[in-house]
Structure formats: C-alpha cells, structure tokens
Amino acid sequence: MSFPWPPPHRACISITFDNLGEAQDVLTGTWPESKPFGTHPGILSTLPRMLEILHRHNIRATYFAESWSLPHYRDTVHQKLLGNGHEVAWHGYQHEVWHALSESEETENFIKSWEVAGVGVKYEGFRPPGGKINDCTWSLLRKHGVKYVSPLGEFGVGKEGIIVLPFEWKAVDAFWYMDTKKFKEIRRELGEEDEGVGENPEEEFRECLMKMIDEVVERGGYLSVLFHPFLSGSEERLKVMEDVVKRISEDERIWVVPCGVTAEWIKQQTNGGV
C-alpha cells in the first residue's frame, strides 16, 4: 500500500537483525556445555563488521534480541547498539516458536523478558520468532507498552492500535542461506522451483532484494530487510549486506530508519494508531 512518508521520501525501509547469540541454542540443548555463554562468534566477530557497514552509510537499524541474551551481551547491547543509535526490540525470551505457545506460556514469557530488560532496555517493538502471533498476543503487547509488531502479514494498524511493520520471507537472509526442513517447506509454499539452497545464494539474495527495493519505491510502501549475524560471517554475505545498505542509503526517495521511528511516524499519521 502507498503511505504518506516524510517528504521527499516515497518509501520506507528498515534494516533489521534477528537472534542475539546463543539463546535458542541453549533452549534446544545444542549449545556446547563446555562453551561459556556470551561467546557466540556471530556477535563477537561478525556483528561488529555489520555495524561498521551501517556506520559507513549512516544507517541505524533495529535488532530484535532475545531477552535471555541481554545480560550475556551487555556491552554489545548498551555500547555498540543503543550507544550508536540503533534500536533493541524484543524477540521472545529464548526464541520460542511463538505461535505454538499457550496464553499462559506467553504471559510467562512476557514477565521473564521484561524482568531482564528492566535495566536499560525499553522494548517498543516485537518480532515473533517464526513470524506468527496468536490472538492473545495483542492485548499482552498493549499491556506491556509495545507500540509495534513485526510479523508476517499486512502493513498497517493492527488490533489494540498496535502498528504492524511486517517482514516477507524473501527479504530474509535465512530464506536463501539455510538448507533446513523449515526453510525447504517455506520455499515450497512460496512456489520456488528448487526447495534447496541455490548454487549462488548470495547473488540470488542480492538480486531479490534489489528488485524488492525498486518495487517498494514504486508503490510507496514499507520493507523490512532481515539479516542474522550467525549467517553473515563470510565475505560474500557481508558484501551482500554492504551492497544493499549502500543502495538504499544513496536513494533520497527512501526513508531508512529503525522500526521504532517508522512506527511512531505511522502513529502520528493515523491518529494514534487507532
């Protein structure tokens, strides 16, 4: 849909990151018992290079982080992210598959997450792990002061006046890079001829994003681009990110801001999101 973005911009794009370290691995039991928490190479080695790309192009991003990870990556969260103008939003406590949770499990997840985040992090947004939320989620988000949600779905204003800033699978690096059962099923559902990872997934991802950027500018819409540090460690994949960031940063038609800034603008334009 077309939306009245701040002049002279015709479209809005947010660069987003998901998964802060080993929270999900600890939950599923795949993190080595002998390995200390807070030592994930995606955060210690790859993320600084990703943040440097953003810095070179003067772009601020939104990091959807699991609450479990906040105390284990305190310096990353407070100095490298918040300290440089990036947004830290919520991605569950330990990346639980959100749509599979009961209402009581959701409530407990909110409580645990807000207790951990209480020191120095104020969540304004939520991206549900797996991309789907339940009917009961909306009122819990409202109760906890969350202003926007970033699921699969349609752009606009959702229940309880909460802004919806959706993502699309084809704008997610994992869609192109991960050869797992989950992503094979997603690729099949979206009509991909080959369910597996292509011969040159980096180039395929780059080409798809460039096309999506052109399309969102043409229609005057919103696009959320999603990178995972744990998938971005190679030079080829960092180059994809750099090319995309450079492309959008040099186009004055595109308003490139964190999700929270986008949500606040939409709220102002829609009489408070209700």
C-alpha contacts under 8 A as a table, 3 or more apart, distances in Angstrom:
res1	aa1	res2	aa2	distance
1	M	155	F	7.73
1	M	219	R	6.66
1	M	220	G	6.85
1	M	221	G	5.52
2	S	219	R	5.79
2	S	220	G	4.49
2	S	221	G	5.11
3	F	11	A	7.75
3	F	220	G	6.09
3	F	221	G	6.17
4	P	10	R	7.61
5	W	8	P	7.93
5	W	9	H	5.88
5	W	10	R	6.17
5	W	11	A	6.48
5	W	12	C	7.18
5	W	255	W	7.69
6	P	9	H	5.73
6	P	10	R	7.99
6	P	255	W	7.72
7	P	10	R	7.45
8	P	252	E	7.22
8	P	253	R	6.32
9	H	12	C	7.54
9	H	252	E	6.39
9	H	253	R	4.24
9	H	254	I	5.25
9	H	255	W	5.66
10	R	217	V	6.01
10	R	218	E	7.97
10	R	220	G	5.09
10	R	221	G	7.65
10	R	253	R	5.06
10	R	254	I	6.05
10	R	255	W	7.60
11	A	216	V	6.35
11	A	217	V	5.13
11	A	219	R	7.81
11	A	220	G	4.61
11	A	221	G	5.11
11	A	222	Y	6.02
11	A	253	R	6.47
11	A	254	I	4.99
11	A	255	W	6.11
12	C	220	G	7.79
12	C	221	G	6.44
12	C	222	Y	4.84
12	C	223	L	6.48
12	C	254	I	5.49
12	C	255	W	4.61
12	C	256	V	5.90
12	C	257	V	7.54
12	C	262	T	7.74
13	I	222	Y	5.73
13	I	223	L	4.77
13	I	224	S	5.74
13	I	225	V	7.35
13	I	248	I	7.99
13	I	254	I	6.79
13	I	255	W	6.27
13	I	256	V	5.02
13	I	257	V	6.76
14	S	61	A	6.62
14	S	62	T	7.44
14	S	223	L	6.48
14	S	224	S	4.89
14	S	225	V	6.24
14	S	256	V	5.73
14	S	257	V	5.49
14	S	258	P	5.41
14	S	259	C	5.97
15	I	60	R	7.63
15	I	61	A	5.07
15	I	62	T	6.52
15	I	224	S	6.14
15	I	225	V	5.07
15	I	226	L	6.36
15	I	227	F	7.91
15	I	256	V	7.68
15	I	257	V	7.64
15	I	258	P	6.92
16	T	61	A	5.56
16	T	62	T	4.77
16	T	63	Y	5.66
16	T	64	F	7.30
16	T	224	S	6.75
16	T	225	V	5.87
16	T	226	L	4.87
16	T	227	F	6.32
16	T	258	P	7.70
17	F	61	A	7.59
17	F	62	T	6.35
17	F	63	Y	4.64
17	F	64	F	6.04
17	F	226	L	5.56
17	F	227	F	4.90
17	F	228	H	5.51
17	F	229	P	7.26
18	D	63	Y	5.96
18	D	64	F	4.92
18	D	65	A	6.23
18	D	91	H	7.51
18	D	226	L	7.10
18	D	227	F	6.59
18	D	228	H	5.34
18	D	229	P	7.70
19	N	22	E	7.89
19	N	23	A	7.77
19	N	64	F	6.63
19	N	65	A	5.52
19	N	66	E	6.55
19	N	91	H	7.48
19	N	95	H	7.70
19	N	228	H	6.49
19	N	229	P	7.62
20	L	23	A	7.17
20	L	43	I	6.95
20	L	64	F	7.65
20	L	65	A	5.09
20	L	66	E	6.24
20	L	69	S	6.27
21	G	38	G	7.17
21	G	39	T	7.86
21	G	40	H	5.38
21	G	42	G	6.70
21	G	43	I	6.02
21	G	69	S	6.72
21	G	230	F	7.75
22	E	25	D	5.06
22	E	26	V	6.13
22	E	31	W	6.99
22	E	37	F	7.54
22	E	38	G	7.69
22	E	40	H	6.33
22	E	69	S	7.49
23	A	26	V	5.34
23	A	27	L	6.39
23	A	66	E	6.67
23	A	68	W	6.15
23	A	69	S	6.00
23	A	93	Y	7.94
23	A	94	Q	4.95
23	A	95	H	6.85
24	Q	27	L	4.94
24	Q	28	T	6.19
24	Q	94	Q	5.19
24	Q	95	H	5.38
24	Q	96	E	7.44
25	D	28	T	5.20
25	D	29	G	5.87
25	D	30	T	4.95
25	D	31	W	4.98
26	V	29	G	5.08
26	V	30	T	6.25
26	V	31	W	5.24
27	L	30	T	7.90
27	L	94	Q	6.40
28	T	31	W	7.91
29	G	32	P	7.87
31	W	35	K	7.40
32	P	35	K	5.36
33	E	36	P	7.69
35	K	39	T	7.66
36	P	39	T	6.28
37	F	40	H	7.61
37	F	72	H	6.50
38	G	69	S	7.74
38	G	72	H	4.83
38	G	73	Y	5.84
39	T	43	I	7.59
39	T	44	L	6.70
40	H	43	I	5.59
40	H	44	L	6.26
41	P	44	L	4.94
41	P	45	S	5.17
41	P	46	T	6.69
41	P	230	F	7.42
42	G	45	S	5.73
42	G	46	T	4.87
42	G	47	L	6.06
42	G	229	P	5.02
42	G	230	F	4.39
42	G	231	L	7.68
42	G	232	S	7.75
42	G	233	G	6.98
43	I	46	T	5.87
43	I	47	L	4.95
43	I	48	P	7.39
43	I	229	P	6.67
43	I	230	F	7.53
44	L	47	L	6.51
44	L	48	P	7.06
45	S	48	P	6.26
45	S	49	R	7.32
45	S	233	G	7.92
46	T	49	R	5.44
46	T	50	M	6.46
46	T	229	P	6.01
46	T	230	F	7.45
46	T	232	S	6.83
46	T	233	G	5.36
47	L	50	M	4.95
47	L	51	L	6.10
47	L	229	P	5.72
48	P	51	L	5.09
48	P	52	E	6.14
49	R	52	E	5.00
49	R	53	I	6.43
50	M	53	I	5.18
50	M	54	L	6.58
50	M	229	P	7.79
50	M	238	L	7.14
50	M	241	M	7.87
51	L	54	L	5.05
51	L	55	H	6.14
52	E	55	H	4.89
52	E	56	R	6.16
53	I	56	R	5.25
53	I	57	H	6.58
53	I	241	M	7.98
53	I	242	E	6.13
53	I	245	V	7.70
54	L	57	H	5.32
54	L	58	N	5.92
54	L	59	I	5.00
54	L	60	R	6.66
54	L	61	A	7.82
54	L	245	V	7.13
55	H	58	N	4.91
55	H	59	I	6.21
55	H	60	R	7.81
56	R	59	I	7.94
57	H	245	V	7.09
57	H	246	K	6.51
57	H	249	S	6.30
58	N	249	S	7.71
59	I	245	V	7.95
59	I	249	S	7.30
59	I	256	V	6.92
59	I	257	V	7.12
60	R	84	N	7.96
60	R	85	G	6.22
60	R	86	H	5.06
60	R	87	E	7.68
60	R	256	V	7.86
60	R	257	V	6.12
60	R	258	P	5.99
61	A	86	H	5.14
61	A	87	E	6.28
61	A	257	V	6.77
61	A	258	P	4.90
61	A	259	C	7.73
62	T	86	H	5.88
62	T	87	E	4.54
62	T	88	V	5.84
62	T	89	A	6.74
62	T	258	P	5.16
62	T	259	C	6.18
62	T	260	G	7.88
63	Y	86	H	7.47
63	Y	87	E	6.07
63	Y	88	V	4.90
63	Y	89	A	5.92
64	F	88	V	6.01
64	F	89	A	4.62
64	F	90	W	5.09
64	F	91	H	5.11
64	F	126	F	7.20
64	F	127	R	6.56
65	A	69	S	7.21
65	A	70	L	7.73
65	A	88	V	6.65
65	A	89	A	6.15
65	A	90	W	5.36
65	A	91	H	5.00
65	A	92	G	7.55
66	E	69	S	5.64
66	E	70	L	7.23
66	E	90	W	6.17
66	E	91	H	4.76
66	E	92	G	5.19
66	E	93	Y	4.98
66	E	94	Q	5.47
66	E	95	H	6.19
67	S	70	L	5.42
67	S	90	W	6.99
67	S	91	H	7.28
67	S	92	G	6.47
67	S	93	Y	4.69
67	S	94	Q	6.88
67	S	113	S	5.20
67	S	114	W	7.87
67	S	116	V	6.33
67	S	117	A	6.45
68	W	71	P	7.11
68	W	72	H	7.72
68	W	93	Y	5.39
68	W	94	Q	5.88
68	W	113	S	7.30
68	W	116	V	7.30
69	S	72	H	5.19
69	S	73	Y	6.10
69	S	94	Q	7.96
70	L	73	Y	5.38
70	L	74	R	5.68
70	L	77	V	6.81
70	L	116	V	7.30
70	L	117	A	7.14
71	P	74	R	5.09
71	P	116	V	7.64
73	Y	76	T	5.29
73	Y	77	V	6.19
74	R	77	V	5.21
74	R	78	H	6.03
75	D	78	H	5.35
75	D	79	Q	5.33
75	D	80	K	6.88
76	T	79	Q	5.65
76	T	80	K	4.91
76	T	81	L	6.21
77	V	80	K	6.09
77	V	81	L	5.10
77	V	82	L	6.14
77	V	88	V	7.49
78	H	81	L	5.93
78	H	82	L	5.04
78	H	83	G	5.74
78	H	120	G	7.73
79	Q	82	L	6.00
79	Q	83	G	4.45
79	Q	84	N	7.01
80	K	83	G	5.63
80	K	84	N	5.96
81	L	84	N	5.46
81	L	85	G	6.57
81	L	86	H	5.03
81	L	87	E	6.90
81	L	88	V	7.27
82	L	85	G	5.26
82	L	86	H	5.18
82	L	87	E	6.16
82	L	88	V	6.98
83	G	86	H	7.41
86	H	258	P	7.15
87	E	258	P	6.49
87	E	259	C	7.88
87	E	260	G	7.29
88	V	121	V	7.30
88	V	123	Y	7.00
89	A	122	K	7.92
89	A	123	Y	5.21
89	A	124	E	6.30
89	A	125	G	5.10
89	A	126	F	5.96
89	A	127	R	7.79
90	W	123	Y	6.14
90	W	124	E	7.94
90	W	125	G	6.09
90	W	126	F	4.65
90	W	127	R	6.36
91	H	94	Q	7.82
91	H	95	H	6.26
91	H	126	F	5.96
91	H	127	R	5.33
91	H	128	P	5.91
91	H	129	P	6.28
92	G	95	H	5.20
92	G	96	E	6.42
92	G	98	W	7.81
92	G	109	N	6.92
92	G	110	F	7.77
92	G	113	S	7.13
92	G	126	F	7.88
92	G	127	R	7.90
92	G	128	P	6.77
92	G	129	P	6.93
93	Y	96	E	7.08
93	Y	109	N	6.06
93	Y	110	F	7.78
93	Y	112	K	7.10
93	Y	113	S	5.45
95	H	98	W	7.86
95	H	129	P	5.61
96	E	101	L	7.93
96	E	129	P	6.34
97	V	100	A	5.73
97	V	101	L	7.08
97	V	128	P	7.73
97	V	129	P	5.42
97	V	130	G	5.69
98	W	101	L	5.55
98	W	106	E	7.93
98	W	128	P	5.77
98	W	129	P	5.61
98	W	130	G	6.49
98	W	131	G	7.79
98	W	132	K	6.63
98	W	133	I	6.22
98	W	134	N	7.81
99	H	130	G	7.50
99	H	132	K	5.56
99	H	133	I	5.24
99	H	134	N	5.77
101	L	104	S	7.97
101	L	105	E	5.63
101	L	106	E	6.01
102	S	105	E	5.06
102	S	106	E	6.14
103	E	106	E	5.06
103	E	107	T	6.19
103	E	136	C	6.44
103	E	137	T	7.94
104	S	107	T	5.03
104	S	108	E	6.22
105	E	108	E	5.11
105	E	109	N	6.11
106	E	109	N	4.97
106	E	110	F	6.27
106	E	137	T	7.44
107	T	110	F	5.21
107	T	111	I	6.33
107	T	140	L	7.32
108	E	111	I	5.09
108	E	112	K	6.16
109	N	112	K	5.32
109	N	113	S	5.99
110	F	113	S	5.16
110	F	114	W	6.02
110	F	140	L	7.86
111	I	114	W	5.36
111	I	115	E	6.21
112	K	115	E	5.27
112	K	116	V	6.49
113	S	116	V	5.32
113	S	117	A	6.12
114	W	117	A	4.97
114	W	118	G	5.77
115	E	118	G	5.31
116	V	119	V	7.00
117	A	120	G	6.74
117	A	121	V	5.15
117	A	122	K	6.86
117	A	123	Y	7.87
118	G	121	V	6.12
118	G	122	K	7.14
123	Y	126	F	7.63
123	Y	145	G	7.90
123	Y	146	V	6.44
124	E	145	G	6.94
124	E	146	V	4.61
124	E	147	K	5.25
124	E	148	Y	6.56
124	E	260	G	6.58
125	G	146	V	5.51
125	G	147	K	5.91
125	G	148	Y	4.80
125	G	149	V	5.47
125	G	150	S	7.45
125	G	259	C	7.68
125	G	260	G	6.78
126	F	146	V	7.27
126	F	148	Y	6.59
126	F	149	V	4.76
126	F	150	S	6.09
127	R	131	G	6.95
127	R	149	V	5.78
127	R	150	S	4.63
127	R	151	P	5.75
128	P	131	G	5.14
128	P	132	K	6.05
128	P	133	I	6.33
128	P	149	V	7.91
128	P	150	S	7.17
128	P	151	P	6.12
129	P	132	K	7.35
131	G	150	S	7.77
131	G	151	P	4.65
131	G	152	L	5.16
132	K	151	P	5.77
132	K	152	L	6.30
133	I	137	T	6.31
133	I	151	P	7.23
134	N	137	T	5.32
134	N	138	W	7.68
135	D	138	W	6.29
136	C	139	S	6.02
136	C	140	L	6.78
137	T	140	L	5.18
137	T	141	L	6.11
138	W	141	L	5.17
138	W	142	R	6.29
138	W	159	K	6.26
138	W	160	E	6.38
138	W	162	I	7.71
139	S	142	R	5.00
139	S	143	K	6.03
139	S	160	E	6.64
140	L	143	K	4.97
140	L	144	H	6.22
141	L	144	H	5.27
141	L	145	G	6.25
141	L	146	V	5.08
141	L	147	K	7.70
142	R	145	G	5.18
142	R	146	V	5.75
142	R	147	K	7.36
142	R	160	E	6.52
142	R	162	I	7.36
143	K	146	V	7.71
146	V	149	V	7.80
146	V	162	I	7.61
147	K	162	I	5.45
147	K	163	I	6.34
147	K	260	G	7.98
147	K	263	A	7.19
148	Y	162	I	5.17
148	Y	163	I	4.41
148	Y	164	V	5.73
148	Y	165	L	7.01
148	Y	260	G	7.46
148	Y	263	A	6.26
149	V	162	I	7.01
149	V	163	I	6.32
149	V	164	V	5.14
149	V	165	L	6.14
149	V	166	P	7.56
150	S	164	V	5.89
150	S	165	L	4.75
150	S	166	P	4.66
150	S	167	F	6.42
151	P	164	V	7.46
151	P	165	L	7.16
151	P	166	P	4.98
151	P	167	F	6.11
152	L	166	P	5.23
152	L	167	F	5.37
152	L	168	E	6.16
152	L	169	W	7.99
153	G	166	P	5.52
153	G	167	F	7.29
153	G	168	E	7.93
154	E	164	V	7.11
154	E	165	L	7.70
154	E	166	P	6.15
155	F	164	V	5.36
155	F	165	L	5.46
155	F	166	P	5.82
155	F	222	Y	7.55
156	G	163	I	6.01
156	G	164	V	5.22
156	G	165	L	7.04
157	V	161	G	5.97
157	V	162	I	5.78
157	V	163	I	4.49
157	V	164	V	5.58
157	V	273	G	6.03
157	V	274	V	7.21
158	G	161	G	5.74
158	G	162	I	5.20
158	G	163	I	5.82
158	G	164	V	5.94
159	K	162	I	5.98
160	E	274	V	7.45
161	G	272	G	7.56
161	G	273	G	4.75
161	G	274	V	4.55
162	I	273	G	6.37
162	I	274	V	7.91
163	I	263	A	6.05
163	I	266	I	7.42
163	I	267	K	7.28
163	I	273	G	6.46
164	V	263	A	7.99
165	L	222	Y	7.69
165	L	224	S	7.55
165	L	259	C	7.41
165	L	263	A	7.55
166	P	223	L	7.69
166	P	224	S	6.90
167	F	171	A	7.18
167	F	223	L	6.92
167	F	224	S	5.28
167	F	225	V	7.28
167	F	226	L	7.88
168	E	171	A	5.52
168	E	172	V	6.99
168	E	224	S	7.54
169	W	172	V	5.26
169	W	175	F	6.13
170	K	173	D	7.72
170	K	175	F	6.18
170	K	176	W	7.68
170	K	205	F	7.88
170	K	208	C	7.30
170	K	209	L	7.87
171	A	175	F	7.83
171	A	205	F	7.82
171	A	208	C	7.60
171	A	209	L	6.23
171	A	212	M	7.91
171	A	224	S	7.16
171	A	225	V	5.26
171	A	226	L	6.21
172	V	175	F	5.58
172	V	176	W	7.45
172	V	225	V	6.33
172	V	226	L	4.72
172	V	227	F	6.30
173	D	176	W	5.52
173	D	177	Y	6.06
173	D	205	F	6.95
173	D	226	L	6.39
173	D	227	F	5.53
173	D	228	H	7.01
173	D	231	L	7.69
174	A	177	Y	4.86
174	A	178	M	5.13
174	A	183	F	7.70
174	A	227	F	7.79
174	A	228	H	7.53
174	A	231	L	7.40
175	F	178	M	6.28
175	F	183	F	6.09
175	F	186	I	7.85
175	F	187	R	7.35
176	W	197	V	6.16
176	W	198	G	7.56
176	W	201	P	5.59
176	W	202	E	7.52
176	W	204	E	7.47
176	W	205	F	6.17
177	Y	197	V	6.26
177	Y	201	P	6.15
177	Y	202	E	7.69
177	Y	231	L	7.50
178	M	183	F	6.59
178	M	197	V	6.82
179	D	183	F	6.50
179	D	184	K	6.62
179	D	196	G	5.88
179	D	197	V	5.73
180	T	183	F	5.42
180	T	184	K	6.09
181	K	184	K	5.08
181	K	185	E	6.20
182	K	185	E	5.31
182	K	186	I	6.37
183	F	186	I	4.81
183	F	187	R	5.99
183	F	195	E	7.99
184	K	187	R	5.16
184	K	188	R	6.15
184	K	195	E	4.89
184	K	196	G	6.01
185	E	188	R	5.04
185	E	189	E	6.14
185	E	195	E	7.30
186	I	189	E	5.04
186	I	190	L	6.27
187	R	190	L	5.14
187	R	191	G	6.38
187	R	192	E	5.36
187	R	194	D	7.80
187	R	195	E	5.51
187	R	196	G	8.00
188	R	191	G	5.19
188	R	192	E	5.58
188	R	193	E	7.56
188	R	194	D	7.76
188	R	195	E	5.70
189	E	192	E	7.64
192	E	195	E	6.24
194	D	197	V	7.61
194	D	198	G	7.59
197	V	201	P	6.47
198	G	201	P	5.19
198	G	204	E	7.78
200	N	203	E	5.62
200	N	204	E	6.36
201	P	204	E	4.95
201	P	205	F	5.98
202	E	205	F	5.18
202	E	206	R	6.15
202	E	236	E	6.75
202	E	237	R	6.12
202	E	240	V	6.61
203	E	206	R	5.00
203	E	207	E	6.06
203	E	240	V	7.65
204	E	207	E	5.22
204	E	208	C	6.11
205	F	208	C	5.15
205	F	209	L	6.13
205	F	240	V	7.76
206	R	209	L	5.25
206	R	210	M	6.17
206	R	240	V	5.80
206	R	243	D	7.87
206	R	244	V	7.26
207	E	210	M	5.21
207	E	211	K	6.24
208	C	211	K	5.17
208	C	212	M	6.15
209	L	212	M	4.93
209	L	213	I	6.03
209	L	244	V	7.34
210	M	213	I	5.11
210	M	214	D	6.35
210	M	244	V	7.11
211	K	214	D	5.19
211	K	215	E	6.23
212	M	215	E	4.98
212	M	216	V	6.09
213	I	216	V	5.25
213	I	217	V	6.31
213	I	223	L	7.62
213	I	248	I	7.81
214	D	217	V	5.33
214	D	218	E	6.25
215	E	218	E	5.01
215	E	219	R	6.29
216	V	219	R	5.28
216	V	220	G	5.77
216	V	221	G	5.09
216	V	222	Y	6.36
216	V	223	L	6.74
217	V	220	G	5.09
217	V	221	G	6.63
217	V	253	R	7.17
217	V	254	I	7.04
218	E	221	G	7.99
227	F	231	L	7.76
227	F	232	S	7.41
228	H	231	L	5.42
228	H	232	S	6.35
229	P	232	S	5.00
229	P	233	G	6.88
230	F	233	G	6.67
232	S	237	R	5.32
232	S	238	L	5.97
233	G	237	R	6.81
233	G	238	L	6.82
234	S	237	R	5.36
234	S	238	L	6.28
235	E	238	L	5.15
235	E	239	K	6.06
236	E	239	K	5.09
236	E	240	V	6.48
237	R	240	V	5.03
237	R	241	M	6.54
238	L	241	M	5.13
238	L	242	E	6.18
239	K	242	E	4.93
239	K	243	D	6.04
240	V	243	D	5.22
240	V	244	V	6.28
241	M	244	V	5.22
241	M	245	V	6.04
242	E	245	V	5.15
242	E	246	K	5.93
243	D	246	K	5.17
243	D	247	R	6.08
244	V	247	R	5.06
244	V	248	I	6.37
245	V	248	I	5.45
245	V	249	S	5.96
246	K	249	S	5.19
246	K	250	E	6.21
247	R	250	E	5.64
247	R	251	D	6.71
248	I	251	D	5.35
248	I	254	I	6.49
248	I	256	V	7.28
249	S	252	E	7.51
249	S	254	I	7.67
249	S	256	V	7.11
251	D	254	I	5.72
252	E	255	W	7.26
257	V	261	V	6.22
257	V	262	T	6.61
258	P	261	V	5.51
258	P	262	T	6.52
259	C	262	T	5.01
259	C	263	A	6.09
260	G	263	A	5.07
260	G	264	E	6.22
261	V	264	E	5.18
261	V	265	W	6.34
262	T	265	W	5.22
262	T	266	I	6.32
263	A	266	I	5.13
263	A	267	K	6.09
264	E	267	K	5.01
264	E	268	Q	6.31
265	W	268	Q	5.16
265	W	269	Q	6.32
266	I	269	Q	5.03
266	I	270	T	6.06
266	I	273	G	7.15
267	K	270	T	5.23
267	K	271	N	6.24
267	K	272	G	4.59
267	K	273	G	4.59
268	Q	271	N	5.71
268	Q	272	G	5.69
268	Q	273	G	7.46
269	Q	272	G	7.49
270	T	273	G	5.23
270	T	274	V	6.86
271	N	274	V	6.37
